[in-house]
């Protein structure tokens, strides 16, 4: 897929923000923007890897007795949406391109998440050698710390004013473990490429809304333009302070094995001193590129809300994020019961359920776990769950999602520190040309996604 990031893109996004700040105050509260080093301007990936990233990232968003089935939906629904244009470039299929408007909005949003994670992880791994990054939904993380502003039905508009994901980076040195976070905002569109200027202008506000110890973490903004001729990701890199926590193996194991308590902080409105935008010009080309109002997901009126994690709570935030990573992997494998043990009371919905809906629904009992052991190529086994759907003419679509068995057992046993240490090595054992005709995607988090079409009788 193609990547674009340069000074002209920065100028176009800032021009959009400056122009629209005249009517929407929130545009004044954006981060400074810089281009990203993208090398050759292309990135090698596959449709399966995009769906894999989407499936892992959205695992925590479904709380219902049928959540085990629903978690397959990202792969099943979109497995026919991506193909290769001219034999090389990642692109939309004809059927994906011809869906009606309201389905296109959902499609671009969902595929935008998968594409953004592929791009962000690749760029971050080039920038931070030896680091592994795990996505945590920002609402999941903030739900444990803030009340009256995250996860409530009454405050849905506020969710447009925070980033989509917090990427938790983990690195092992000779003497200690290091953690960093990078905020990620994901966008996608079928509209003209100029539509992306507005998307990135809004993203620049969203990644400004989290502080840790009085500092803004670094962030990435990725907006993907979807078309049949090819997919292009536009990337910008708002700077920030990148260290979250560091300590020895023993300190990390002690930290992540403890169950953090919910906090009761409240977000605050951004102050005028936190604005970066310059005076808006009298006229601007950006005014001519704004689509009709029904196509624009505007920022809510007023200043954005800022979520502040106190300096003394860096360890607490590390606990929340690492345990969310563990819960995500277990849910991806179909084990809701053990995953729920990594969540706080508010995240589980035990506390104030009406205004703070939980992330897990373990009633009825058959919904607690659907994980089974499956043998994969190269002598790898994984614990996970499979879903099959008829395709007609005696064929069946099979989707399997799971976690490598050794890593899975570590998570079930509560050994999150060991899981973070060992997970990156799993992707190095990926299979080459599996004999069963399946399409495999192996992640550095130890997760695996398999998509196969089975003939009758298999």
C-alpha positions in Angstrom: 0.0 0.0 0.0 1.1 3.6 -0.7 2.1 6.0 2.1 2.2 9.8 1.9 3.6 12.2 4.4 5.2 15.6 3.6 5.3 19.3 4.4 2.5 19.9 1.9 0.1 17.6 3.8 1.0 19.4 7.0 0.2 22.7 5.4 -3.1 21.5 4.0 -4.2 20.1 7.3 -3.2 23.2 9.2 -5.0 25.4 6.7 -8.2 23.4 7.2 -7.9 23.7 11.0 -7.3 27.5 10.8 -10.2 28.1 8.5 -12.7 26.0 10.4 -11.6 27.3 13.8 -13.7 30.4 13.0 -16.8 28.3 13.4 -15.6 25.4 15.6 -13.5 26.4 18.6 -12.2 22.8 19.0 -10.0 23.2 15.9 -7.8 25.7 17.9 -6.7 22.9 20.3 -4.6 20.7 18.1 -1.1 19.3 18.3 1.7 20.6 16.2 2.2 18.4 13.1 5.3 17.0 11.4 5.7 14.6 8.5 6.8 11.0 9.0 9.8 9.3 7.4 8.2 6.8 5.0 11.2 5.6 3.1 10.1 4.4 -0.4 6.5 5.5 0.2 5.1 2.0 0.2 4.5 -0.7 2.8 4.1 -4.4 2.2 1.1 -6.1 3.9 -1.8 -8.4 3.1 -5.6 -8.3 3.4 -5.4 -11.0 6.1 -3.0 -8.9 8.2 -5.3 -5.9 8.0 -8.3 -8.0 9.2 -6.1 -9.5 11.9 -5.2 -6.1 13.3 -8.8 -5.0 13.1 -10.0 -8.2 14.9 -7.6 -7.8 17.8 -8.2 -4.1 18.2 -12.0 -4.4 18.3 -12.1 -7.4 20.6 -13.0 -5.4 23.7 -15.9 -3.6 22.1 -18.5 -6.3 22.3 -20.3 -7.2 25.5 -23.2 -9.6 25.0 -23.9 -13.3 25.4 -23.2 -13.7 21.7 -19.9 -11.9 21.8 -17.8 -14.9 20.9 -19.7 -15.1 17.6 -19.6 -11.3 17.1 -15.8 -11.1 17.5 -15.5 -13.1 14.3 -17.6 -10.5 12.5 -14.7 -8.2 11.6 -12.9 -11.0 9.7 -16.1 -12.5 8.2 -17.7 -9.3 7.1 -14.7 -7.8 5.5 -12.8 -10.8 4.2 -14.1 -10.0 0.6 -13.3 -6.3 0.7 -9.6 -6.2 -0.1 -7.7 -7.4 -3.1 -4.7 -6.6 -5.3 -4.9 -4.0 -8.0 -2.6 -4.7 -11.0 -1.4 -7.7 -9.1 0.5 -5.7 -6.4 -1.3 -2.8 -4.8 -3.7 -3.3 -1.9 -7.1 -2.1 -3.1 -10.9 -2.4 -2.6 -12.7 -5.2 -4.4 -15.5 -4.2 -6.8 -18.2 -5.4 -4.4 -16.7 -3.4 -1.5 -16.6 -0.3 -3.6 -20.2 -0.5 -4.7 -21.9 -0.7 -1.2 -24.4 2.0 -0.5 -23.4 5.2 1.4 -24.2 4.3 5.0 -22.4 0.9 4.7 -19.4 2.7 3.1 -19.2 4.9 6.3 -18.9 1.8 8.5 -16.6 0.0 6.1 -14.2 2.9 5.8 -14.2 3.3 9.6 -13.5 -0.3 10.3 -11.0 -0.9 7.5 -9.4 2.4 8.5 -8.6 0.9 11.9 -7.0 -2.2 10.5 -5.0 -0.2 8.0 -3.9 2.4 10.5 -2.6 -0.3 12.9 -0.6 -2.0 10.2 0.9 1.3 9.2 1.5 2.6 12.8 3.1 -0.6 14.0 5.4 -0.8 11.0 6.6 2.8 11.3 7.0 2.6 15.1 9.0 -0.6 14.8 11.3 1.1 12.4 11.7 4.1 14.7 12.0 2.1 17.9 14.1 -1.0 17.1 13.3 -3.9 19.4 10.0 -2.6 20.6 6.6 -4.3 20.4 3.4 -2.3 20.3 0.0 -3.5 21.5 -3.2 -1.6 20.8 -5.6 -0.7 23.7 -8.9 1.0 23.0 -8.7 4.4 24.6 -12.2 4.1 26.1 -11.2 0.8 27.8 -8.2 2.4 29.4 -9.9 5.7 30.4 -13.0 4.0 31.7 -11.0 2.7 34.7 -9.8 6.2 35.7 -12.5 8.7 34.8 -16.2 9.1 35.5 -18.8 11.3 33.9 -17.1 11.6 30.6 -16.0 8.2 29.2 -18.3 5.4 28.2 -21.6 7.1 29.1 -24.5 7.3 26.8 -25.0 11.0 27.7 -21.5 11.9 26.7 -21.2 10.2 23.3 -20.0 13.4 21.7 -17.0 13.5 24.0 -15.7 10.3 22.5 -15.1 12.2 19.3 -12.6 14.3 21.2 -10.1 11.6 22.3 -7.9 9.2 20.3 -9.0 5.8 19.1 -6.2 3.7 20.6 -3.3 3.9 23.0 -0.4 1.8 21.6 1.5 0.3 24.5 5.2 -0.2 23.6 7.3 -2.8 25.5 11.1 -3.3 25.3 13.5 -5.5 27.2 17.1 -4.3 27.9 19.8 -6.2 29.7 18.8 -4.7 33.1 15.2 -3.7 32.9 11.9 -3.4 31.1 10.7 -0.2 29.4 7.2 1.0 28.5 6.1 3.8 26.3 2.8 4.9 24.8 1.9 6.3 21.4 -1.6 7.6 20.8 -3.2 6.6 17.5 -6.2 8.1 15.7 -7.5 6.1 12.7 -9.5 7.5 9.8 -10.7 6.1 6.5 -12.7 7.4 3.6 -14.1 6.7 0.1 -14.3 10.4 -0.6 -11.8 12.4 -2.6 -8.3 12.5 -1.1 -8.8 16.2 -0.1 -11.5 15.0 2.4 -8.6 13.6 4.4 -7.4 17.1 5.3 -10.4 17.6 7.5 -10.1 14.1 9.0 -6.5 14.7 10.0 -7.4 18.2 11.3 -9.9 16.6 13.7 -7.4 13.8 14.5 -4.9 16.5 15.6 -7.4 17.6 18.2 -8.2 14.1 19.4 -4.6 13.1 20.1 -4.2 16.3 22.1 -6.6 15.2 24.8 -4.5 12.8 27.0 -1.8 13.9 29.4 0.4 11.7 31.6 2.3 13.5 34.3 1.6 16.9 32.7 3.1 15.8 29.4 1.4 14.9 26.1 2.5 11.5 24.7 3.7 11.1 21.1 1.0 10.2 18.6 0.4 9.1 15.0 -2.6 10.0 12.8 -3.3 7.7 9.9 -6.1 8.4 7.3 -6.6 5.8 4.6 -8.1 6.6 1.2 -10.0 3.6 -0.1 -10.5 2.9 -3.8 -10.5 0.1 -6.4 -7.3 1.6 -7.9 -5.4 1.3 -4.7 -5.3 2.3 -1.0 -3.1 5.2 0.2 -2.4 6.0 3.9 -1.7 9.6 4.8 0.3 9.8 8.0 1.3 12.6 10.3 3.4 12.5 13.5 2.5 14.9 16.3 5.5 14.9 18.7 5.4 14.3 22.4 7.2 12.7 25.5 7.4 8.9 25.0 8.4 7.2 28.2 5.7 5.8 30.5 7.5 3.5 32.9 10.7 1.4 33.4 11.9 -1.1 36.0 13.3 -4.5 36.5 11.7 -7.9 35.7 10.7 -8.3 39.3 9.2 -4.8 39.5 7.1 -5.3 36.3 5.9 -8.8 37.4 4.8 -7.3 40.8 3.2 -4.3 39.1 1.1 -6.2 36.5 0.1 -9.1 38.8 -1.7 -6.6 41.2 -5.3 -5.7 40.5 -5.5 -1.9 40.1 -8.4 0.0 41.6 -10.7 2.3 39.7 -10.0 6.0 40.0 -12.6 8.7 40.1 -11.0 11.5 38.2 -12.9 13.9 35.9 -11.7 15.4 32.6 -11.3 19.1 32.3 -11.8 21.6 29.4 -8.7 22.5 27.5 -7.5 26.0 28.3 -6.7 28.8 25.8 -2.9 28.4 26.6 -3.1 24.9 25.1 -4.0 26.1 21.6 -1.5 25.8 18.7 -3.6 27.2 15.8 -2.6 30.4 14.1 -5.0 33.2 13.1 -7.3 31.9 10.4 -6.7 33.4 6.9 -9.4 35.4 5.1 -9.6 32.9 2.3 -8.4 29.4 1.9 -8.4 26.6 -0.7 -9.6 24.3 2.2 -13.1 26.0 2.0 -13.5 24.6 -1.5 -12.7 21.0 -0.5 -15.3 20.6 2.2 -17.9 17.9 1.3 -21.6 18.3 1.9 -22.5 18.5 5.7 -23.9 15.0 5.8 -20.5 13.5 4.9 -18.6 15.3 7.7 -18.2 13.9 11.2 -17.6 17.3 12.9 -16.0 18.0 16.2 -18.5 18.9 19.0 -18.7 22.6 19.8 -16.6 24.1 22.6 -13.1 23.2 23.8 -12.1 19.5 24.0 -11.9 17.7 27.3 -8.5 16.7 28.6 -7.9 13.5 30.5 -5.0 13.9 32.9 -3.2 10.9 34.4 -1.2 12.2 37.5 2.5 11.8 37.5 2.4 9.6 40.6 0.0 7.2 38.8 2.2 6.2 35.9 2.5 2.8 37.5 -1.3 2.5 37.8 -1.7 3.5 34.1 0.9 0.9 33.2 -1.1 -1.7 35.1 -4.3 -0.8 33.3 -2.8 -0.9 29.9 -0.8 -4.1 30.3 -3.8 -5.9 31.8 -6.0 -4.7 28.9 -3.5 -6.2 26.5 -3.8 -9.5 28.3 -7.6 -9.3 28.3 -7.6 -8.5 24.6 -5.5 -11.5 23.7 -7.7 -13.9 25.8 -10.9 -12.5 24.3 -9.4 -12.9 20.8 -8.9 -16.6 21.7 -12.5 -16.9 23.0 -11.8 -17.0 26.8 -14.0 -14.4 28.4 -13.9 -15.9 31.8 -10.1 -15.5 32.3 -10.1 -12.2 30.4 -12.6 -10.6 32.9 -10.1 -11.2 35.7 -7.8 -8.5 34.1 -10.5 -5.8 34.2 -11.4 -3.4 36.9 -14.9 -3.4 38.5 -16.0 -0.5 36.3 -14.6 -2.1 33.2 -16.6 -5.2 34.1 -19.8 -3.2 34.6 -20.0 -4.1 38.3 -20.0 -0.5 39.4 -22.5 2.1 38.1 -23.6 -0.2 35.2 -26.3 2.2 33.9 -23.9 5.0 33.0 -20.7 2.9 32.7 -21.6 -0.2 30.7 -19.2 -3.1 31.2 -17.0 -4.8 28.7 -17.9 -8.4 29.6 -21.2 -10.3 29.7 -20.6 -13.8 31.1 -24.2 -14.9 31.4 -25.1 -17.5 30.2 -22.4 -19.9 31.3 -21.7 -21.2 27.8 -20.4 -17.7 26.8 -17.5 -17.9 29.2 -15.0 -19.7 26.9 -15.0 -21.3 23.5 -11.3 -21.9 23.2 -10.0 -25.2 21.8 -6.5 -26.4 20.8 -5.7 -26.2 17.1 -2.6 -27.5 15.4 -1.0 -25.0 13.0 1.9 -25.4 10.5 5.5 -25.6 11.6 4.6 -27.5 14.8 2.8 -24.5 16.3 -0.4 -25.0 18.3 -2.8 -22.3 19.3 -5.8 -22.0 21.7 -8.7 -20.3 20.0 -12.1 -20.5 18.4 -13.3 -21.1 14.9 -16.3 -19.9 13.0 -17.7 -21.5 9.9 -20.2 -20.1 7.4 -21.6 -21.8 4.2 -20.6 -20.3 0.9 -22.7 -22.5 -1.4 -21.7 -25.2 -3.9 -20.4 -27.3 -1.1 -17.9 -24.8 0.2 -17.5 -23.4 3.7 -15.7 -20.3 5.0 -13.7 -21.0 8.1 -12.2 -18.3 10.3 -10.0 -19.3 13.3 -8.6 -16.8 15.8 -6.4 -17.7 18.7 -3.2 -17.3 20.7 -0.1 -19.5 20.6 -0.6 -22.2 23.3 2.4 -21.4 25.4 1.6 -17.7 25.5 -2.1 -18.5 26.1 -1.2 -20.6 29.2 0.9 -17.7 30.5 -2.1 -15.3 30.3 -4.4 -17.8 31.9 -1.9 -18.1 34.8 -1.7 -14.4 35.2 2.0 -14.2 34.0 1.6 -11.0 32.0 5.2 -10.0 32.3 6.4 -13.4 30.8 3.8 -13.0 28.0 5.1 -9.6 27.1 8.7 -10.9 27.0 8.0 -14.1 24.9 5.2 -12.9 22.5 7.5 -11.1 19.9 9.3 -14.4 19.2 6.1 -16.1 18.1 5.8 -14.2 14.8 9.2 -15.4 13.8 7.9 -19.0 13.6 5.3 -18.2 10.9 4.6 -20.8 8.4 5.7 -20.5 4.7 3.1 -21.7 2.2 0.9 -23.9 4.4 -0.1 -27.1 2.7 -3.7 -26.8 3.7 -4.3 -23.8 1.5 -5.2 -21.5 4.5 -4.2 -17.9 4.7 -2.3 -17.3 8.0 -1.4 -14.1 9.8 0.9 -14.3 12.9 1.2 -11.2 15.2 3.9 -10.1 17.5 1.4 -10.3 20.3 1.1 -14.1 19.9 -2.3 -13.9 18.2 -3.0 -15.7 14.9 -5.8 -15.4 12.3 -6.5 -18.2 9.8 -8.9 -17.9 6.9 -9.7 -20.9 4.8 -12.3 -22.1 2.2 -13.1 -25.7 2.8 -14.6 -28.1 0.2 -17.5 -30.4 1.1 -16.4 -33.2 3.4 -13.4 -31.4 5.0 
